[in-house]
């Protein structure tokens, strides 16, 4: 996923820089206007041209999220198993103590 994200980011940055250069060459000299227009142009171009790269990044993120969810569920299950075992031991100890007290009477 990291490589896909880096590739996608570099391509988007290249589109932005290319848009800046194009606007400068056309004669847009006001810096704020040029940056805003370049941002909108690069946004539109990245949407149109970088669909495969965007999908690869999205799939990588989805896999990572699914992996973390599964890991947390496994941790939660291990914690629940440990709590159940501790409760079972405590109940067994109470039964054993109760059996000893009734046999002493």
Buried (B, 14 or more C-beta within 10 A) or exposed (E): BEEBBEBBEEBBEEBBEBBBEBBEEEEBEEEEEBBEBBEEBBBEBBEEEBEEBBEBBEEBEEEEEEEEEEEEEEEEEEEEEEEEEEEEEEEEEEEEEEEEEEEEE
